[in-house]
């Protein structure tokens, strides 16, 4: 279908994979900030105090999926990118520069033995 893993999980199981992530992070005794971010990744604007910070993580996730850098090996549609960009306050120029940098570093890493 070309959809991201998160959307496929939601469609298949009727719940967010974030719920599974929260359970795993809690079981692994990760710091509360990790559990908090995972809890709000699908709806960052609902976070009471750190909606901009959580929106940054959500935006990174959206962009990674859209550009084929995520779990999937194909680009997936961006669903919330525009609203997240507004919340985070990135200009189109800053976004383009950031994507170019991530692409360069990702490709450089994939060319190393660490990526294997």
C-alpha positions as CSV (number, residue, x, y, z in Angstrom):
1,X,0.0,0.0,0.0
2,X,3.0,2.3,0.4
3,X,1.8,3.4,3.9
4,X,4.1,3.6,6.9
5,X,4.4,0.9,9.5
6,X,2.6,3.1,12.1
7,X,-0.4,3.5,9.9
8,X,-0.5,-0.2,8.9
9,X,-0.3,-1.2,12.6
10,X,-3.2,1.2,13.4
11,X,-5.2,-0.2,10.5
12,X,-4.6,-3.8,11.4
13,X,-4.9,-3.7,15.2
14,X,-7.1,-0.7,15.8
15,X,-4.6,1.0,18.2
16,X,-1.4,3.0,17.9
17,X,1.9,1.2,17.9
18,X,2.8,4.0,20.3
19,X,0.8,2.1,22.9
20,X,3.1,-0.9,22.4
21,X,6.1,1.4,22.6
22,X,4.9,2.9,25.9
23,X,4.6,-0.6,27.4
24,X,8.0,-1.6,26.1
25,X,9.7,1.6,27.3
26,X,8.0,1.2,30.7
27,X,9.0,-2.5,31.0
28,X,12.6,-1.5,30.0
29,X,12.6,1.2,32.7
30,X,13.5,3.9,30.3
31,X,13.5,7.4,31.7
32,X,10.0,9.0,31.9
33,X,10.8,11.5,29.1
34,X,11.1,8.6,26.6
35,X,7.7,7.2,27.7
36,X,6.2,10.7,27.5
37,X,7.4,11.4,24.0
38,X,6.3,7.9,22.7
39,X,2.9,8.5,24.3
40,X,2.3,11.8,22.4
41,X,4.1,11.0,19.1
42,X,0.8,10.6,17.2
43,X,-0.7,13.7,18.8
44,X,2.1,16.1,19.9
45,X,-0.1,19.2,20.3
46,X,-2.0,17.5,23.1
47,X,1.1,17.4,25.3
48,X,0.5,19.8,28.2
49,X,3.9,21.4,28.5
50,X,6.3,20.3,25.7
51,X,4.2,20.2,22.6
52,X,6.8,22.0,20.5
53,X,9.6,19.5,21.6
54,X,7.3,16.5,20.9
55,X,6.4,18.0,17.6
56,X,10.1,18.1,16.7
57,X,10.3,14.4,17.3
58,X,7.0,13.8,15.4
59,X,8.3,15.9,12.5
60,X,11.6,14.0,12.3
61,X,9.6,10.7,12.2
62,X,7.3,12.0,9.4
63,X,10.2,13.3,7.4
64,X,12.2,10.0,7.9
65,X,9.3,8.0,6.7
66,X,8.5,10.3,3.7
67,X,12.1,10.3,2.5
68,X,12.7,6.5,2.9
69,X,14.9,6.8,5.9
70,X,12.5,5.2,8.4
71,X,11.6,1.6,9.0
72,X,10.1,1.3,5.6
73,X,12.3,0.9,2.5
74,X,10.0,3.1,0.5
75,X,8.9,6.7,0.8
76,X,5.5,7.1,2.5
77,X,3.0,9.9,2.3
78,X,3.5,12.7,4.8
79,X,0.3,13.2,6.8
80,X,1.0,15.9,9.3
81,X,4.2,17.6,8.0
82,X,2.7,21.0,7.3
83,X,1.1,21.5,10.7
84,X,4.2,20.1,12.4
85,X,6.4,22.6,10.4
86,X,4.2,25.4,11.6
87,X,4.4,24.3,15.2
88,X,8.2,23.8,15.1
89,X,8.7,27.0,13.2
90,X,11.0,25.8,10.4
91,X,11.1,27.7,7.2
92,X,11.2,25.9,3.8
93,X,14.8,26.8,3.5
94,X,15.7,25.4,6.9
95,X,13.8,22.2,6.1
96,X,15.6,21.8,2.8
97,X,19.0,22.3,4.4
98,X,18.2,19.9,7.2
99,X,17.0,17.2,4.8
100,X,20.1,17.6,2.6
101,X,22.3,17.2,5.7
102,X,20.5,14.1,6.9
103,X,20.6,12.6,3.5
104,X,24.3,13.2,3.2
105,X,25.0,11.7,6.7
106,X,22.7,8.8,6.2
107,X,24.3,7.8,2.9
108,X,27.8,8.2,4.4
109,X,26.8,6.0,7.4
110,X,25.2,3.4,5.1
111,X,28.6,3.1,3.3
112,X,30.4,2.1,6.5
113,X,30.8,-1.3,8.1
114,X,28.7,-0.1,11.1
115,X,25.6,-0.1,9.0
116,X,25.9,-3.8,8.3
